Amino acid sequence: MKKNNLFLVMVLTFILIISSGISIYAQQKTERNNQLEIVSEMTIRPGNVAVNNKGVVFSTIHPFGNPSMQLVVIKDSKTLEVFPNESWQRESNQKATANSFDTPLGVTTDENGNVWVIDMGLNLGQTRLFGFNSESKETIFSLTLPDYIAPKGSFIQDLAVDVKNGFVYLADIANPGIVIVNMKTKVVKRLKQHSSFLSENIDMVIDSQIVNFGGKPSRVAINPITISTDKDTVFYGAMNGKTWYSISAKAIRENKNDDEILATIKKVGDKPISDGATTDKKGNHYFSNLNDKGIDRWNEKTMKLEPFIRDSRLLWVDNVSLQGEFLYIAVNQLHKTPAFTGTTDLGNPPYFIYRIKTN
């Protein structure tokens, strides 16, 4: 009888511990959801968001909607202002030129507050990299990637910038790989193929539906790419993948051969199926979580992946951007575009850029 009582006490204690954990997580989740602040409410889809050290919020407009503006500054929750100026924007029925955007998507800022944009050139058939002074709006960098590096049909849409050493790291999902730009010499290199650049055989599932891309279950390769604060390590992973990798930026800068560079690839940890990621100064990584409508954080101290926020409003987080104590989040229902549905655009505006405190 005593043994039975002891077993019952143990079971009740275990249930109490589990219930307490669930209650604490539910409370944290509710608090975080209440902290989700609207930065911009938009009738057109944001692409990627980036915030500079002066608090200026930039956003590309996603090219899947064929928009009449491509890069904007968020002035307030209802107001967008084109950047750097009107002449750079391409009307939806016009062709891009050498001095106007085509289909930019990836955008980031550097420690000087400048803005960097990768233009995929889906219409032009040319991939271009631009840098702009955020205050004067002058072009500080411009480069068309050579055809042998980025042939027509490339989908180079995410970037990590290192102005300290003068390098930009780009992710190409169409011909899966990492492209490296030396800012000073304008020499461009593509690392040879590696299995870590490829999609894993894993489905994207949103609202209990397998998400297709191009008419079949999505298998999108290397997509999010970030860089460490000391600029010595680049991190990356596939959209359809649950593994987060690192590669030595130092080895790349030292111009080691591809085999030596690829030998530095390591698994950092787990990640969710994600379109965007960012890395903070402490080495934590924040990921969009497409399947679960949220953000996950890989905790540098525990070396584990953990939910950061879950919210039904986070319907396809395209990317995340850190600035100060805030994480900025671009939400655009991308899986409802014809590229994914195979039919019409099923998106339901408005679309949002949110922010939330990371602490």
C-alpha positions, -999 to +999 in steps of 0.1 A: +000+000+000+028+024+009+045+016-025+012+025-042+010+058-023+046+066-031+040+059-068+008+081-067+028+110-051+055+107-078+029+107-106+011+138-091+044+156-087+054+149-123+020+162-135+024+193-114+059+200-128+047+195-164+016+217-158+037+244-143+061+244-173+031+246-197+016+275-176+049+294-176+053+290-213+017+300-220+022+331-198+054+340-216+038+334-250+008+357-241+031+384-228+052+383-260+021+384-282+010+415-263+044+430-271+041+425-308+040+461-321+029+471-356+056+491-374+038+491-407+005+480-420+007+476-458-016+469-488+014+455-507+037+427-496+069+436-478+099+415-488+127+418-463+130+444-436+163+460-423+168+487-396+199+508-394+218+521-363+198+553-364+165+535-362+155+540-398+134+511-411+138+500-447+119+473-466+119+458-500+086+452-516+083+416-526+088+411-564+062+383-566+035+410-566+051+429-595+050+462-575+054+497-587+079+504-560+108+482-549+125+497-518+109+520-492+115+537-459+088+531-433+079+566-421+050+555-398+025+527-396+006+539-427+032+558-447+059+545-471+085+567-488+105+554-518+143+550-513+167+562-525+144+582-548+115+579-573+139+573-603+152+541-588+117+525-587+104+505-616+068+508-626+052+474-628+048+477-666+083+490-673+116+474-678+144+479-654+175+499-664+211+501-651+200+529-628+167+514-616+157+484-596+144+452-611+135+427-585+153+434-552+145+413-522+174+409-497+182+441-478+204+447-448+223+475-431+259+478-419+275+493-388+277+527-406+240+528-411+243+522-449+218+501-468+227+471-490+204+455-515+207+424-536+186+427-568+178+393-583+172+407-618+144+382-626+134+404-656+168+417-667+185+384-662+213+401-643+220+400-605+231+433-591+244+444-557+239+480-545+250+500-515+234+533-505+243+560-480+212+561-458+214+599-452+226+614-485+209+585-505+240+584-528+251+551-543+282+540-525+285+506-543+272+490-575+282+457-591+266+435-617+275+399-610+291+382-640+271+357-660+294+328-651+287+334-614+250+344-616+235+332-650+199+341-659+176+321-637+197+326-605+177+335-574+202+353-552+180+368-525+197+370-491+229+386-480+253+392-451+276+422-453+310+427-437+322+463-444+350+459-418+369+435-441+351+444-473+331+413-482+295+404-490+281+369-487+251+359-509+228+329-509+215+315-542+186+291-540+183+284-577+218+271-582+223+263-545+255+279-532+273+308-516+286+337-537+313+359-523+319+395-533+352+413-525+340+450-522+375+464-528+385+445-559+350+437-571+361+401-577+332+377-573+336+340-565+311+311-561+321+283-537+318+249-553+288+227-545+284+213-511+256+191-496+249+217-468+237+241-495+209+218-506+174+214-494+166+186-470+138+162-479+114+178-456+079+193-462+068+228-454+033+225-438+012+255-430-023+252-417-021+214-422-014+218-459+018+208-476+031+239-494+041+236-530+066+257-549+067+255-587+040+229-588+055+203-564+062+201-526+086+229-517+123+220-516+140+253-513+178+252-508+201+277-490+183+308-481+189+326-447+225+337-443+240+358-415+274+367-401+289+368-366+297+401-349+334+395-352+329+388-389+349+356-388+319+332-392+291+330-418+260+311-408+234+296-432+208+270-439+182+258-464+146+271-462+134+235-464+159+223-438+163+219-401+201+223-398+220+255-392+256+255-405+287+277-401+316+283-425+348+302-418+347+337-433+383+341-422+393+312-445+374+328-474+391+362-468+425+345-467+417+332-502+421+295-493+411+270-519+375+257-519+383+223-503+400+241-474+371+265-470+344+238-473+364+218-447+355+245-421+317+238-424+302+227-392+267+220-379+258+248-354+225+233-343+189+229-352+167+254-370+130+254-381+118+256-417+126+292-423+128+320-448+149+344-428+173+346-399+195+370-379+224+366-354+229+388-324+260+400-307+259+372-281+257+345-308+220+337-305+202+331-338+166+341-345+147+322-372+114+327-389+094+295-383+071+291-413+053+259-402+044+272-367+037+309-375+064+322-352+100+329-344+124+304-329+157+313-312+188+291-310+201+299-276+239+302-275+241+293-238+220+262-239+229+254-275+193+244-281+165+257-303+135+272-284+102+288-294+104+326-290+069+336-301+039+319-317+011+340-331-015+334-359-006+369-373+028+357-382+017+341-414+049+336-434+076+356-417+098+364-447+128+377-426+138+392-393+162+420-385+178+430-351+184+466-340+190+474-304+166+456-282+140+450-309+135+422-335+118+435-366+096+410-385+083+411-421+051+391-426+037+387-461+016+355-466+040+345-493+027+310-496-005+325-509+012+339-540+008+322-574+044+309-572+032+287-544-005+282-551-001+276-588-033+296-593-043+331-582-030+353-554-049+342-523-033+367-500-055+388-477-041+423-471-030+440-449+005+428-446+027+438-417+060+447-403+061+441-366+087+444-339+091+428-305+116+432-277+142+404-275+147+405-238 
